[in-house]
Amino acid sequence: MSSPDAPPLRLNGREIGRHAIMAVVNRTPDSFFDRGATYGFGAALDAVGRAVADGADIVDIGGVKAGPGEDVGVDEELRRVVDLVAAVRERHPRVVISVDTWRAEVGEAVARAGADLLNDTWGGPDPRLAEVAAAHGIGLVCAHAGPLGPRTRPHRIGYGDVVADVIGHVTAEAERAVALGVRRDAILIDPAHDFGKNTRQSLEISRRLGEMTATGWPVLVAVSNKDFIGETLGRPVDRRGVGTMAVLGVSALLGARVFRVHDVPAARRALDAVSALTG
């Protein structure tokens, strides 16, 4: 069960609380969930404003769809995210700005624009990204995608012990980041449900998440409306909200610290309920 003595996590000059919400804002025309609703600059900026008003501690801005799709080069990713980061920094100086990217060139540009956290969901394909975080004194998410490259899906992928594989990879990446100069209290680890994993493996990670939180690194869970929830419950992407909240609650009980979600108000209520139950 989650402990009040959570490992320290400090981003944008402030301590991040026990159950922090990271709101998803995708500047992509082909997002699996919103189908491009926040692709436009104004729509994305408005979405950030709503998320902050609804209680988000962190906003996670992405410019490339996670799954397969149209090729998005570095220049196009930069066009989608850099100006938005700068505008969010100006409008919301207290919010933590995260950028979902695996590219060091993008990390460098968004760090200069005001980002506080680089969220590498693909497990470190560009080792220079940690160097960027160190150079700018900002945070880093160390995730696990198994042997997969960015924007690819697993096919009959196997692990002897998926949780051990995840822990071994993310903790090694975290220690490497510290050695490069990233602050220890600005690093999170993320099992990355569905990234390089099938439904059975993602469920196993959720059941055993306490093994990850026991490492002493703050744990981020990004499960919102994902395929493993849909496949488990037999629900399409727009009907996975209840399943998402259930997984968030279990993850919080097992000690997760940051929760990446599409529905900020519902997540806030669910996590507040967990806090009330656990004291």
C-alpha positions in Angstrom: 0.0 0.0 0.0 1.1 3.6 -0.7 3.2 5.2 2.0 2.9 8.9 3.0 6.7 8.9 3.0 6.9 9.0 -0.8 10.2 9.5 -2.5 11.0 13.1 -3.3 9.9 14.5 -6.6 10.6 18.1 -7.5 9.8 19.8 -10.8 9.4 23.4 -11.8 10.8 24.4 -8.5 8.2 22.7 -6.3 7.5 19.5 -4.6 5.1 17.2 -6.5 2.5 15.7 -4.2 1.5 12.1 -3.5 -1.0 11.7 -6.3 -0.2 14.0 -9.1 -2.2 14.2 -12.3 -0.6 14.5 -15.7 -3.0 15.7 -18.3 -2.6 14.5 -21.9 -2.6 17.2 -24.6 -1.8 15.9 -28.0 -1.1 18.2 -30.9 -1.6 15.4 -33.3 -4.3 15.0 -36.0 -4.5 11.2 -35.5 -4.5 10.7 -31.7 -6.0 7.3 -30.8 -8.3 8.9 -28.2 -9.4 12.4 -29.3 -8.9 12.0 -33.1 -7.3 15.4 -33.4 -9.5 17.5 -31.2 -6.5 19.3 -29.7 -4.4 19.4 -32.9 -5.0 23.1 -33.5 -2.8 25.5 -31.6 -5.8 27.3 -30.0 -7.6 24.1 -29.2 -4.4 22.7 -27.5 -3.9 25.9 -25.5 -7.5 25.9 -24.4 -7.2 22.2 -23.4 -4.2 23.0 -21.2 -6.2 25.8 -19.5 -9.1 23.4 -18.8 -6.7 20.8 -17.4 -5.1 23.2 -15.1 -8.5 24.5 -13.9 -9.6 20.9 -13.3 -6.6 20.2 -11.0 -3.8 18.9 -13.3 -0.4 19.2 -11.7 1.4 18.4 -15.0 0.5 18.8 -18.6 2.1 16.3 -21.1 2.3 17.8 -24.6 2.9 15.4 -27.5 3.5 16.0 -31.2 3.7 12.5 -32.5 1.1 9.7 -32.2 2.4 6.8 -30.2 1.2 4.1 -32.6 2.0 3.6 -36.3 0.8 6.2 -38.7 2.0 9.1 -40.9 5.7 9.8 -40.6 6.4 12.8 -38.5 9.9 14.2 -38.9 11.9 16.3 -36.4 10.9 19.6 -38.0 7.2 18.8 -37.9 7.4 17.6 -34.3 9.1 20.9 -33.4 6.5 22.9 -35.2 3.7 21.2 -33.2 5.2 21.4 -29.7 7.7 24.3 -29.3 5.4 27.3 -29.6 2.8 25.5 -27.5 5.3 24.9 -24.7 6.3 28.6 -24.8 2.7 29.8 -24.7 1.8 27.4 -21.8 4.9 28.6 -19.9 3.7 32.2 -20.2 0.1 31.5 -19.3 0.6 28.9 -16.6 3.9 29.6 -14.8 3.2 27.2 -11.9 2.2 24.1 -13.9 4.8 21.5 -14.7 5.2 21.2 -18.5 6.1 17.7 -19.8 6.8 16.9 -23.4 6.3 13.4 -24.8 9.3 12.9 -27.1 12.1 10.4 -27.6 14.2 12.8 -29.7 17.1 14.8 -28.3 16.6 17.6 -30.8 13.1 18.1 -29.7 14.1 17.8 -26.0 16.6 20.6 -26.5 14.1 23.0 -28.2 11.3 22.4 -25.7 13.7 22.8 -22.7 14.7 26.2 -24.1 11.0 27.0 -24.5 10.2 26.3 -20.8 9.6 22.5 -20.4 10.2 21.0 -17.0 10.1 17.3 -17.9 11.0 15.1 -20.9 8.7 12.1 -21.1 10.5 9.4 -23.2 7.8 6.7 -23.5 10.0 4.6 -25.8 12.6 3.6 -23.3 15.7 5.5 -24.4 16.2 5.0 -28.1 18.2 8.3 -28.2 20.7 8.3 -25.3 21.3 12.0 -25.8 17.9 12.9 -24.3 19.2 12.3 -20.8 22.1 14.6 -21.6 19.7 17.3 -22.6 17.7 16.9 -19.4 21.0 17.2 -17.4 22.2 20.2 -19.3 19.0 22.1 -18.7 18.4 21.0 -15.1 15.0 19.5 -15.9 13.3 16.1 -15.3 13.2 12.8 -17.2 10.8 9.9 -17.4 12.6 6.6 -17.9 10.3 4.1 -19.5 10.3 0.5 -20.9 9.3 -0.5 -24.4 11.2 -3.8 -24.6 13.0 -4.3 -27.9 10.6 -2.1 -29.8 11.6 1.0 -31.7 9.3 4.1 -31.6 5.8 3.8 -33.0 5.8 0.1 -33.4 3.5 -2.5 -31.9 4.4 -5.8 -30.2 3.9 -9.0 -32.1 4.2 -12.2 -30.0 6.7 -10.5 -27.7 7.8 -12.6 -24.7 9.6 -12.0 -21.5 10.8 -14.5 -18.9 9.5 -12.2 -16.2 8.0 -9.0 -17.6 8.2 -7.1 -14.3 11.8 -8.0 -13.7 12.6 -6.9 -17.3 10.8 -3.6 -16.8 12.5 -2.9 -13.4 16.0 -3.8 -14.7 15.7 -1.5 -17.7 14.1 1.6 -16.1 16.3 1.6 -13.0 19.4 1.3 -15.2 18.2 4.2 -17.3 17.5 6.2 -14.1 20.9 5.6 -12.7 22.5 6.5 -16.0 20.6 9.8 -16.0 21.8 10.5 -12.5 25.4 9.8 -13.6 25.0 12.3 -16.4 23.8 15.0 -14.1 20.0 14.7 -14.0 18.8 15.4 -10.4 17.7 12.2 -8.7 14.5 14.0 -7.4 13.5 14.9 -11.0 13.4 11.4 -12.4 10.4 9.1 -12.7 10.2 5.5 -13.9 7.3 4.3 -16.1 6.5 0.6 -17.0 4.8 1.9 -20.1 1.7 -0.3 -20.3 1.0 -1.6 -23.8 4.4 -0.4 -25.1 6.2 -3.6 -26.2 3.7 -5.6 -24.1 0.5 -7.5 -24.7 -2.6 -7.3 -22.5 -1.5 -10.2 -20.3 1.8 -8.5 -19.7 0.3 -5.1 -19.0 -2.1 -6.7 -16.5 0.8 -8.4 -14.8 2.6 -5.1 -14.4 -0.5 -3.6 -12.8 -0.8 -6.4 -10.3 2.8 -6.2 -9.3 3.3 -2.5 -9.5 4.4 -2.5 -5.8 7.6 -4.1 -6.9 8.3 -1.0 -9.0 7.4 1.5 -6.3 9.7 -0.5 -3.9 12.7 0.5 -6.0 12.5 4.0 -4.4 12.0 5.8 -7.7 8.7 7.7 -8.2 6.5 5.7 -10.5 4.4 7.2 -13.4 1.5 5.2 -14.7 0.1 5.9 -18.2 -2.9 3.6 -18.5 -5.7 6.0 -19.6 -8.1 4.3 -22.1 -5.3 1.9 -23.3 -5.9 -1.2 -25.3 -5.2 -3.6 -22.4 -8.1 -2.1 -20.6 -10.3 -2.3 -23.7 -9.4 -5.9 -24.4 -9.9 -7.0 -20.8 -13.4 -5.4 -20.6 -14.4 -5.7 -24.2 -14.9 -2.0 -24.6 -14.0 0.4 -27.4 -11.7 3.4 -26.8 -14.5 5.8 -25.9 -16.0 3.4 -23.2 -12.9 2.6 -21.1 -13.3 5.4 -18.5 -14.5 3.2 -15.7 -11.8 0.6 -16.3 -9.2 3.4 -16.4 -10.3 4.7 -13.0 -10.2 1.2 -11.5 -6.6 0.7 -12.7 -5.7 4.2 -11.4 -7.0 3.3 -8.0 -5.1 0.1 -7.8 -2.0 1.8 -9.0 -2.3 4.5 -6.3 -2.8 1.9 -3.6 0.4 0.2 -4.8 2.3 3.4 -4.5 2.3 5.1 -7.9 2.9 8.9 -7.8 2.0 10.4 -11.1 -1.0 9.4 -13.3 -1.2 10.4 -17.0 -4.9 10.7 -18.0 -7.3 12.1 -20.5 -10.1 12.8 -18.0 -8.6 15.1 -15.3 -11.8 15.7 -13.2 -12.6 12.0 -13.0 -9.1 11.0 -12.1 -8.9 13.7 -9.4 -12.0 12.4 -7.8 -10.8 8.8 -8.0 -7.4 9.6 -6.5 -8.9 11.8 -3.8 -11.0 8.8 -2.8 -7.9 6.7 -2.5 -6.3 9.4 -0.4 -9.3 9.4 1.9 -9.3 5.6 2.3 -5.5 5.4 3.0 -5.2 8.5 5.2 
